[in-house]
Amino acid sequence: MVSLPNTSVFGGVYVLRVASPTRGRMHDCHLTSFSLPHAARRTGQSVALATKGDAAMTDRIQDFLRDRRAKGLDTGPCVVVDLEVVRENYNNFAKTLPDTRVFYAVKANPDPKVLDLLARLGSCFDTASVVEITQVLATGVSPDRLSYGNTIKKERDIAKAYELGVRLFAVDCEAEVEKIARAAPGSKVFCRILCNGEGAEWPLSRKFGCAPEMAPQVLEHAHRLGLNAYGISFHVGSQQRNPRMWDAALASSAGIFRDLAERGINLQMVNLGGGFPTKYLKNVPAVKAYGQAIFRSLRKHFGNRIPETIIEPGRGMVGNAGIIEAEVVLISKKSADDKVKWVYLDIGKFNGLAETMDEMIRYPIRTEFDGGPVEACVIAGPTCDSVDVLYEKEPYLLPVSLEIGSKVLIEGTGAYTTTYSAVEFNGFPPLQSFCI
């Protein structure tokens, strides 16, 4: 951040003291790094631009959005991902857990530029489909750096992955083991177990995984069918803000290791899953805190015989690298005495913001009017579907002075936005994506 004359900082917002050319007196102009150039135009002042704002509002993103507006290309919403932030996130994971292999969760953001960067940095990849496998292989990485981490796979897709060279597969039941034994003989399999997702903002429920006490049976079945019973996996829930939530799952994993060792089957690997968060409205612990907590639990439950470990960051790898620029389409009230305004954006649940479902993920939203009086608003998308409402149960505070046509910045949107964007619901095109 550069220092500016006549400024103070309040809650992450610049407060610039300027002389109003129309009022002839000093007044406060509340700014974010997004609003600074707009405020300069309104006040007629020439001011220096902050080098960085909150979250991923880097100079590079600011310059890109400014150029896009100047060229008149800002006719619809877009997400901009700064690859330097992705690079920094990868390096943080690699440094924090140096003995753990990083398998990037491709589903978070499969943009070819993201995949190319991570491939060059040495990342491995967690894939959920044959399409994702081919996307990763297009970067030139060898298939031994991929896992097929979806526990729900068609047998022909398993066969295709095997043909492409993939030899590491997730399972959570005997039926899936049997498909892999037929279509991918001799492959390594790891069994996903259920675990408590308490503390996660996006829990993963019971769709994936089996009860821990069932896992030895599943892996023993794999061993009998000629597969390599390789390890255990779990997922503590996406956007997990409690670093200690890995402990109970690692205790269960250690028990499964001991059980199978008694049966003559020596597991080698624990897949620690994802769950590493990005910052939205609430602060989250640093990656280092997760690494320290996980290592303590590994030592506690496995002693000096710590197995191979892998992690599958998705949101934690790319979430804070992206920002969506959107536009206010309409501001209205439902009745004359309604206390809450409705603010409609040109982006909603069907073109990028699906994770606002049940209001589980609350994104930071910045405007050029930040710092002034605020009021409670319902925020909705542009489509003709009544479920396309982002925040209503807990209204969102937005500036009173927000106007139709104003640009808004939605932070922390580098993950699970483009991949959730509908093809053309109501004729609205998919969310434009740019990696810089």
C-alpha positions in Angstrom: 0.0 0.0 0.0 1.3 3.4 -0.8 0.7 6.3 1.5 -1.5 9.1 0.3 -1.6 12.7 1.5 -4.7 13.6 3.6 -5.7 10.0 4.0 -6.6 7.7 6.8 -7.7 4.1 6.7 -10.9 2.9 8.3 -11.8 -0.8 8.1 -9.6 -1.4 5.1 -11.1 1.6 3.3 -9.1 4.7 2.4 -10.6 7.9 3.6 -9.2 10.8 1.5 -9.6 14.4 2.5 -10.2 16.4 -0.6 -11.5 19.9 -1.5 -14.8 19.7 -3.3 -14.7 21.9 -6.4 -18.5 22.3 -6.1 -18.9 22.8 -2.4 -15.6 24.7 -1.8 -14.9 22.8 1.4 -13.1 19.7 2.6 -15.0 16.4 2.8 -14.3 12.8 3.3 -14.2 10.5 0.2 -14.2 6.9 1.2 -12.2 4.7 -1.1 -11.2 1.2 -1.8 -8.5 0.4 -4.3 -11.4 -0.2 -6.8 -13.0 3.1 -6.2 -10.0 5.3 -6.0 -9.9 6.3 -9.7 -13.7 6.9 -9.7 -13.4 9.1 -6.7 -10.6 11.1 -8.3 -12.9 11.8 -11.3 -15.8 12.8 -9.0 -13.6 15.2 -7.0 -11.4 16.5 -9.8 -8.3 15.6 -7.8 -5.3 13.7 -9.0 -4.4 11.0 -6.6 -1.9 8.1 -6.5 -3.3 4.6 -6.9 -2.9 2.1 -4.1 -0.6 -0.8 -5.1 -2.9 -3.4 -3.6 -6.4 -3.5 -2.1 -8.1 -6.3 -0.2 -7.8 -9.9 -1.1 -6.8 -10.4 -4.8 -7.3 -6.8 -6.0 -3.7 -6.6 -7.3 -2.3 -3.9 -9.5 -2.5 -6.4 -12.4 -6.2 -7.0 -12.0 -6.9 -3.3 -11.5 -5.0 -2.5 -14.7 -6.8 -5.3 -16.6 -10.3 -4.1 -15.5 -9.5 -0.5 -16.2 -8.3 -1.3 -19.8 -11.4 -3.5 -20.3 -13.7 -0.6 -19.3 -11.7 1.9 -21.4 -12.2 -0.3 -24.5 -15.9 -0.7 -23.9 -15.6 -4.5 -23.4 -17.3 -4.5 -19.9 -20.7 -5.5 -21.3 -21.1 -8.5 -19.0 -19.6 -10.0 -15.8 -16.1 -11.5 -15.8 -13.7 -13.1 -13.4 -10.1 -12.2 -13.5 -7.5 -14.5 -11.9 -4.0 -13.3 -11.1 -1.6 -16.2 -11.7 1.0 -14.7 -9.4 -1.4 -15.2 -6.5 -1.9 -18.8 -7.5 1.9 -19.2 -7.7 2.3 -17.8 -4.2 -0.5 -20.1 -2.8 1.2 -23.2 -4.3 4.5 -22.2 -2.9 2.9 -21.7 0.5 1.4 -25.2 0.5 4.7 -26.8 -0.7 6.7 -25.0 2.0 4.2 -25.6 4.8 3.9 -29.4 4.1 7.3 -30.2 2.4 6.9 -34.0 2.6 3.3 -33.9 1.3 2.5 -34.1 -2.4 0.1 -31.4 -3.7 -2.7 -32.7 -5.9 -4.6 -29.6 -7.1 -8.4 -30.2 -7.3 -9.0 -29.4 -10.9 -12.7 -28.9 -10.4 -12.0 -25.6 -8.6 -10.8 -23.9 -11.7 -9.6 -25.9 -14.8 -8.5 -22.9 -16.8 -5.6 -24.1 -19.0 -3.4 -21.2 -17.8 -3.9 -22.3 -14.2 -3.2 -25.9 -15.0 -0.1 -25.0 -17.1 1.3 -22.9 -14.2 0.8 -25.5 -11.6 2.2 -28.2 -13.9 5.4 -26.2 -14.3 5.6 -25.7 -10.5 5.5 -29.4 -10.0 2.0 -29.9 -8.8 0.1 -33.2 -9.1 -3.6 -33.2 -10.0 -6.8 -34.6 -8.5 -9.3 -35.2 -11.3 -13.0 -36.1 -11.2 -13.7 -37.1 -14.8 -12.0 -38.2 -18.1 -12.4 -34.7 -19.4 -10.4 -33.3 -16.5 -7.8 -36.0 -17.0 -7.4 -35.0 -20.7 -7.2 -31.3 -19.7 -4.4 -32.0 -17.3 -2.5 -34.3 -19.7 -2.7 -31.5 -22.3 -0.2 -29.6 -20.1 2.4 -32.3 -20.8 2.5 -33.8 -17.3 2.9 -37.5 -17.0 -0.1 -39.5 -15.9 1.6 -40.7 -12.7 1.0 -37.2 -11.4 -2.8 -37.7 -11.6 -5.4 -39.4 -9.4 -9.0 -40.2 -10.4 -10.4 -39.0 -7.1 -14.1 -39.3 -7.8 -15.6 -42.3 -6.0 -18.5 -42.5 -8.6 -17.2 -43.6 -12.0 -18.5 -45.4 -15.0 -16.5 -48.5 -15.8 -15.8 -47.3 -19.3 -14.4 -44.1 -17.8 -12.1 -46.1 -15.6 -11.0 -48.0 -18.6 -10.3 -44.8 -20.5 -8.3 -43.3 -17.6 -6.3 -46.5 -17.4 -5.6 -46.3 -21.1 -4.4 -42.8 -20.6 -2.0 -44.0 -18.0 -3.8 -43.2 -14.7 -3.0 -45.7 -12.0 -4.4 -44.1 -8.8 -8.1 -44.4 -8.1 -10.5 -43.5 -5.2 -13.1 -46.0 -4.0 -15.6 -46.2 -1.1 -17.4 -49.5 -1.7 -16.7 -53.0 -2.9 -18.7 -52.5 -6.2 -16.4 -49.6 -7.2 -13.4 -51.8 -6.4 -14.7 -54.5 -8.7 -15.1 -52.1 -11.6 -11.5 -50.9 -11.1 -10.2 -54.5 -10.9 -11.9 -55.3 -14.3 -11.1 -52.0 -16.1 -7.7 -51.0 -14.5 -6.0 -54.2 -13.2 -3.1 -53.8 -10.8 -3.9 -50.1 -10.0 -3.5 -48.4 -6.7 -6.7 -47.7 -4.8 -7.4 -45.6 -1.7 -10.6 -45.8 0.2 -12.4 -42.7 1.2 -14.0 -42.6 4.7 -16.7 -40.5 6.1 -15.7 -37.8 8.6 -17.2 -35.0 10.6 -17.3 -31.8 8.5 -18.2 -29.6 11.4 -16.7 -26.1 11.0 -16.8 -26.2 7.2 -18.9 -23.5 5.4 -19.5 -25.9 2.6 -20.0 -29.4 4.2 -19.8 -32.4 2.0 -22.5 -34.5 3.7 -22.6 -38.3 3.3 -22.5 -38.5 -0.5 -18.8 -39.6 -0.6 -17.0 -42.1 1.6 -17.9 -45.1 3.8 -17.9 -45.6 7.5 -14.3 -46.1 8.9 -15.1 -49.5 10.1 -16.1 -50.6 6.6 -12.9 -49.4 5.0 -10.7 -52.4 5.9 -13.3 -54.7 4.2 -13.2 -52.6 1.1 -9.4 -52.5 0.9 -9.1 -56.2 1.7 -11.5 -56.9 -1.2 -9.2 -54.8 -3.5 -6.2 -56.8 -2.3 -7.9 -60.1 -3.1 -8.8 -58.8 -6.6 -5.1 -58.0 -7.4 -5.3 -54.3 -6.8 -2.7 -52.4 -4.7 -4.6 -51.4 -1.5 -2.7 -48.2 -1.2 -4.3 -46.0 1.4 -7.1 -44.0 3.0 -8.6 -40.6 2.1 -11.1 -38.2 3.7 -12.4 -34.7 3.3 -13.1 -32.5 6.3 -15.4 -30.2 4.4 -14.8 -27.3 2.0 -13.8 -23.9 3.5 -12.8 -25.6 6.7 -11.8 -22.9 9.2 -10.7 -25.2 12.0 -7.2 -26.7 11.5 -7.8 -29.2 14.2 -10.6 -31.0 12.3 -8.1 -33.3 10.6 -7.2 -34.9 13.9 -10.2 -37.3 14.3 -10.0 -38.4 10.7 -6.3 -39.2 11.1 -7.1 -41.2 14.2 -9.5 -43.3 12.2 -7.0 -43.7 9.4 -4.3 -44.9 11.8 -6.8 -47.5 13.2 -7.5 -48.7 9.7 -3.7 -49.0 9.0 -3.3 -51.1 12.1 -6.3 -53.3 11.3 -5.1 -54.1 7.8 -1.5 -54.6 8.9 -2.8 -57.4 11.1 -4.3 -58.9 8.0 -1.0 -58.7 6.1 -1.9 -55.7 4.1 0.4 -52.7 4.5 -1.2 -49.4 3.5 1.2 -46.6 2.4 -0.7 -43.4 1.9 -3.1 -41.0 3.6 -4.9 -38.5 1.4 -5.6 -35.5 3.6 -8.1 -34.1 1.1 -8.9 -30.5 0.6 -10.8 -28.1 2.9 -8.1 -25.4 3.0 -10.0 -22.1 3.0 -9.8 -18.8 1.3 -10.7 -15.5 2.9 -14.3 -14.3 2.4 -15.9 -12.1 5.0 -14.4 -14.0 7.9 -10.8 -14.3 8.7 -9.2 -17.7 8.2 -6.0 -19.2 9.7 -2.9 -19.1 7.6 -1.8 -22.2 5.7 1.0 -22.6 8.2 -1.5 -23.2 11.0 -3.0 -26.1 9.0 0.4 -27.6 8.3 1.4 -27.5 12.0 -1.9 -29.0 13.2 -1.8 -31.8 10.6 1.8 -32.7 11.4 1.0 -32.9 15.1 -1.9 -35.2 14.4 0.2 -37.4 12.1 2.9 -37.8 14.8 0.3 -38.3 17.5 -1.5 -41.1 15.6 1.2 -42.7 13.5 4.2 -42.2 15.7 7.5 -42.5 13.8 5.9 -44.5 11.0 4.2 -41.5 9.2 2.8 -42.6 5.9 3.0 -40.9 2.5 0.6 -38.0 2.5 -1.1 -35.9 -0.2 -3.4 -32.9 -0.1 -6.0 -31.7 -2.6 -6.3 -27.9 -2.3 -8.8 -26.3 -4.7 -10.4 -23.3 -3.1 -7.2 -22.6 -1.1 -5.2 -22.7 -4.2 -7.2 -20.3 -6.5 -10.0 -18.8 -4.5 -8.3 -15.6 -3.4 -6.6 -15.2 -6.8 -9.8 -14.1 -8.5 -12.2 -11.2 -8.6 -15.5 -10.9 -10.4 -16.5 -7.6 -11.9 -20.3 -7.3 -12.2 -22.8 -4.5 -12.8 -25.9 -3.4 -10.9 -28.9 -3.9 -13.3 -31.7 -2.7 -11.0 -32.4 -1.4 -7.5 -36.0 -1.5 -6.3 -38.4 -2.1 -3.4 -41.3 -4.5 -3.2 -43.6 -2.0 -1.5 -43.7 1.7 -0.5 -42.9 0.9 3.1 -40.4 -1.9 2.4 -37.3 -1.5 4.6 -35.1 -3.6 2.4 -34.0 -2.8 -1.1 -33.5 -5.4 -3.8 -30.3 -5.1 -5.8 -30.1 -7.1 -9.0 -26.7 -7.9 -10.5 -25.9 -9.2 -14.0 -24.5 -12.3 -12.3 -26.3 -14.8 -10.1 -26.5 -18.5 -9.1 -26.7 -19.7 -12.7 -23.7 -17.9 -14.1 -21.0 -18.2 -11.5 -22.3 -17.8 -8.0 -23.8 -21.2 -7.3 -22.0 -21.4 -3.9 -24.4 -18.7 -2.5 -26.8 -21.7 -2.3 -28.4 -21.5 1.2 -26.1 -18.5 1.6 -23.3 -20.8 2.7 -20.5 -18.7 1.0 -20.8 -15.0 1.6 -18.5 -13.2 -0.8 -17.0 -9.8 0.0 -18.6 -7.2 -2.3 -16.8 -3.9 -3.0 -18.2 -0.8 -4.6 -17.0 2.6 -5.5 -19.3 4.0 -2.8 -17.8 2.1 0.1 -17.2 4.0 3.3 -20.5 5.9 3.3 -23.9 5.0 4.9 -25.1 1.5 4.3 -28.5 -0.3 4.3 -29.7 -3.8 4.2 -30.3 -5.2 0.7 -31.4 -8.4 -0.9 -29.0 -9.4 -3.7 -30.3 -11.3 -6.6 -29.2 -12.4 -10.1 -30.6 -11.5 -13.5 -32.4 -14.7 -14.5 -36.2 -15.4 -14.6 -35.9 -18.1 -11.9 -37.1 -17.4 -8.4 -34.2 -19.3 -6.8 -31.7 -16.9 -8.4 -31.4 -14.9 -5.1 -28.0 -14.7 -3.5 -28.6 -13.2 -0.1 -32.0 -12.8 1.4 -32.2 -14.7 4.7 -29.4 -12.5 5.9 -29.6 -9.3 3.9 -26.3 -7.8 2.8 -25.2 -4.3 3.8 -24.5 -2.2 0.7 -23.9 1.6 0.3 -27.1 3.7 0.2 -25.6 5.7 -2.7 -25.2 2.6 -4.9 -26.7 3.3 -8.4 -28.0 1.3 -11.3 -25.1 0.8 -13.7 -22.5 0.8 -10.9 -19.7 -1.7 -11.0 -19.2 -4.1 -8.1 -16.3 -6.3 -7.3 -16.9 -9.7 -5.8 -13.8 -11.0 -4.1 -12.6 -14.5 -3.5 -14.1 -15.8 -6.7 -11.2 -17.7 -8.3 -12.7 -21.0 -7.4 -16.0 -22.7 -8.2 -17.4 -19.9 -10.3 -16.6 -20.6 -14.0 -17.1 -24.3 -13.4 -20.6 -23.7 -12.0 -21.6 -21.3 -14.7 -24.5 -22.5 -16.9 -24.1 -22.7 -20.6 -26.8 -20.2 -21.6 -29.7 -20.3 -19.1 -32.2 -17.6 -20.2 -29.7 -16.7 -23.0 -27.1 -15.3 -20.6 -23.6 -16.4 -21.8 -21.2 -18.3 -19.5 -19.1 -16.2 -17.2 -16.1 -14.8 -19.0 -12.8 -15.8 -17.5 -9.4 -14.2 -17.8 -6.1 -15.4 -16.3 -3.3 -12.8 -16.2 
